[in-house]
Amino acid sequence: QILVLCLGLLFSPGCCERFGAVDVDFDVVEANKTLHLAWSAYCNETALQAWDCEWCTGPNSIPNVNLVKYLKNKEAGTQGFVGIDNTRKRVVVAYRGSKNFENTVQDAEFWMTRFGPSGVKVDHGFLSAYMSVRNETLVAVKAALNTCSSSSDSNKPLSSDCRSVLFTGHSLGAAMATIGAAEVAAKDDSIFANVEVNLFTFGSPRVGNKEFVAWATSNLIHSGTTRKKDVGRVNNSTVAALAGSGSLRRMRREKDIVPSIPPRSIGYRHMPTEVWNRHNDSDNSSNNSYVLCNGSGEDPNCGDQEERPFFPLYLLHLSGAEHTRYMGYQGGGCTGGHDN
């Protein structure tokens, strides 16, 4: 579905650049729990309110999450939620991946549009999807930050009880989470100025151009600090000295077709830092391994090596089925709690 409008695009592979955030710790257990949060966005409001959905319970799930806002735009076909992870004292924002015809249209809109400073551009369809629930998201995140903060005054800085927001999602939801995380991390008002913003996505397509990657990466790794106004675009010489507490992780499953598009040949670049989920064609989580890639977002020794010989020919040996098998789980839906 997401590939329909790709066939007329250019063929050159493009080059890759480094944007920092190379030395990222990778915890398989924590990644697994985050994946369950991303899958939970496929579930309905009732299941999320009770937090008893397929992905909400069990040894690999995160318990004790309070739903703050169920996000849904029927016209756009988008869905997600904002919640409070009481165990970790953080706010969670998760968006659902492609599920319907409206999402297919959004996935296929591969032209770029401006988002943020001059030169920063993102995919038009992904931005449209995010904008369909943007206002509700921001209001809910502010409410959640104040709820899990010890401060009762929404105009006061947050206490140490709640200082972080995690954005996550799968597929289209991953693209939406990337744009949302970048925007929240860039905010410098009394609510968001010192909030740590973390991004962990699964099966994300490329979201924007290299300027977007640099801008978003800078915002995220410097979130949670008081130096955001002084931080320019990230490069290798400044990242170590200026890094804050925010983090970026993007898991790409071996042979998953979605992270290979939109292609680099039309100016798109991936966010760092990629974790390449290798496997032996089995759904069993014990048969998965993980490679922490370099900070370019386009490591030729990780998922990018599958994008050969060139677009669109490399699509022939990639798989749509692997898109919903991250870490050995069959996801992309919600048994017993799906949306209707």
N, C-alpha and C positions, 0 to 999 in steps of 0.2 A: 504493500500500500504506500509506504513512505517513499518508494522509489519511482513513482509514476512519472514525475516531471523531470527526472534526472538525465534522460538519454541524450538530450541535445547539448550537454555541458562540455566544457573543455577537458583535455586529457592529460596535461602535464602534471607531474606529481607534486610540485612545489617543494619548498624547503622548510626547515623547522628552526625555531629559535627558542632560547631558554628564558624563562621568566622567574627563576628562583624557586623557592619552596621545594628544594631537592631532598633535604634530609627529613623526610616525614616518617614518623613511626607508623608501623602497620601492625595492628592487633586483629588477628583473625576472629577472635570471639566477639570483639566490639563491632567489627565489620558485619558479622552475622546478625547481630542484634539490630544494627542500623538497617540492614536489608529487610528485616522483618517490619521495621517502621515504614519503609518505602512500600512494601507489599500491602501494608495496612491501609494505604490510601485508596486501594481498590474496593474497600469494604463500605457498607452503608452506614448512615448516621446512627441508627439504632445500635448496631454492633460496636461502633466506636464509642458511643456514649457509655455503654456498659463495659467497654474494653474487654470483650469476650470473643472477638472475632478470631478467625482462623490463625492470623498472624500476631494476634495480641497476647496469646497465652502459650505456655509451653516453656521448655528449658532454654530455648534460644530467643525468646521474646523479651521485651522490656515491660515489666509489670508496673502497675500503679501510675498510669498515664491518665490525666484528666483532660477530657475534650473541652476546649475553650470555644472553638468555632468550627463547624462543619462547612467546608467551602464547596459551593456548587453553582455552576452557571449552565443551565440547561441549553440555552441557545448556543453557547460555545462548546458544550459537551465536556467541560473541565470539572475536575473534582479534587478535593484534598481536605486537609484539616490542619488546625493549629491546636496544639495541646501542651500540657505541662508534664514533663518527666519528673515526678516528685523525688525519685531516687537520686537523680543526678542534679537536681535543682537547675533545670534548664528548660527552655522553650523549644518545642519541636514543630517544624513546618514540613509537611509531606504532601506531594502532589502525585496524582494518579497518572499512569502512562496512557498511551493511546487505547481507546476502547470503542470508538464509534466513528461514523462517517465524518462528523465535524472535526474530529481529531485527525483523520486522514487528510482532509483539506489543509489543516494547519501544518501537518508534517511535510506536505508537498510544496509549500510556499518557500522556495529556496532563495528568494531575493532578499537583500539586506536592507535594513532601515536603521536610522540613527537611534542610539539609546545611550545617553550620558554625554560626555564631553565631545568636542569636535573630533571627527575621525573614528569614533567608536561606533561600530555597527553590529547588529544582531539579525538573525533570521526573522523575517517578517511574521511568519506563522507562529513561531515559538513565542515571540513578543506578544502577538495577539492573544495567545492562550494565557500567558501570564497576566496580561492586562485585564482579562475577563474576571479574574479573582484578586487583582492587586489591592484594591482599596480595602476589601474585606480582610485580606491577609494582614496588611499593615495595622489596621485598627485592632485586630485580634492579637497580633504580636505585642503591641503596646499594652493591651489589657492583660495579657499573660505575664509580661515582664513585671507589671505593677502588682499582679496578684501573688506571684511567687517571690516578690521582693518584700523586705520587712518595712519598706517605706510605704506609708498610706497616702502620701502626697505624690500625685503623678508628675508634678513639676520638679521633684527632688531627684538627685542622682540615685541610681540603684545601689542597694547595699550589696555586700558580698554574697548574700543568699541566692541571688539569681542574676548572673551576669553573662549568660551565653544563650545563643540561638543556634540550633542545628537545622539546616535546610537539607532535605533529601528527596529523592524521587527516582522513578525508573522510567526510561524511555522519554516520551514527551514530558513527563513529570520531572525528569532529571534536567531537561532544558529549562523548564519553568523555575525549578529550584535554583539553577545557576544564575539566572537573571535576577531572581528575588534576593538571593544572598548577596550578590554584588551591589544591589541598590541599598539594602539595609546596612551593609558594611560601610557604604559611602556616606550615610547620614551622620550629621554632626549636631543634632539637637540634644536637648536635655535627657531624652529617653534613650537614644541610641548611641550617644557619643562614646561611652566607655563599655559598650556591649561587645563581647567576643562573638564573632560570627563564624560558624564552621559549616563546610559544605562537603557532603559525601553522597555521590550519585552512582547510579548503576545503569549501564547500557545507554549512556547519554550520546546523542548525536553531537556533532560540532555545532556550537551555538552562535558564534560570531567570528569577527576577523581578529587579526593579531593585536590590533589596538584594543579591542574589547578584552582579550585575554590578559593583556598587560594591565589594563585599568582594573578589571575585576580581581585579578590576583593581588595587586597592590592593596586594594580596599580590604580584601579578606585577611591577608597575612598581617595587616597593621590594625585590624579591628581589635577592640579591647585596650587600646592605648590612647594617650592624649596627644599623639603626634600625627594624627591622620591629615591634618591640614598641611603639614610640611612634607608629606610623602608624595613624590612624583611617580612616574611609571617605574615599574620594577626592572632592574637589570642585575647582572651577576655581581657587580661591585658594591651594590648597596643593600642587597637583600639580607645579608648576614647581620649588618649593623642596625637595620631598621625593623627587623621582624618583630611582630607583636605576638599575639597568642592565637589568632585565628588559624584554621587549617583547611586544606583542600585535598580531597581524595576523590578519584573518579575510577570506578572499577569497570573494566572492559573484559568481557568474556571471550575467550578464544573462539573464533569463527562466527561471532555475532555480527550480523550484517549492519545493524543500525549505527554503531560507532564509526563506520567507514563513510558515513554521509552526514551532511553535504561534503563533497570532496574538497581536498586542499586546492585543487586546480582552479577553483573559483574564489579563492581568498579566505576560506574558512580555516580556523585553527582550533585544536582541542585545548581545554583547560588542563593544567597540571593538578596534582601529580597522579599519573596513571598507575593503577594496580591491575596487572594483567592476570586474569583468572584462567589459568590453563587447566585442561582436563583431558580425559581419555574417552570422550563421547558417552559418558555415563551420567545419570542423574544423581548418583550417589555422592554425597558431600565429601566422603572420605577419599574420593578419587580426584579431588581438586587441589591444585597448588597455586601459589601466588608469587608474582614477580613485581617487586617495587621498582618502577621505571624512573628514568631521570626527570628533571624538572622542566623539560621543554614542553610537555604535553603531547609531543609528537616524537617519541622515542623510536628510532628505526629498528631497535632490537626488541620492541614489544609489539603491541597490536598493529602498528603501522606496517610491519613486515608482511601482513596479509593483504595489503593494498597494492598488489602487483598482479599483472604488469602495469596496468593503469586503469582509470575509471572510463567506462563502466565495466570493462572486462573482468576486473577483480571481483565483482559482485557474484560471478558465477560459482565461485568456490566458497562463498560465505553462506550462512544459514539463518533464516528467520526463526527456526526452532530454538536455536541457542540463545535467543534474545530473552527468553523467559526461564532460563535454567541457571541463573546466577548462584554460585556457591553450591550447586548441586540440588537446589530447590526448584520445583516446578511452580513458578509464580505467575504474575500477570493477571491475577484474578483473586477471588475471595469466596471459597466454598462456604455456603451457609450464611454469608453476610454480604453478598454482592449487591451492587446498586441495581435498582430496578427502573 
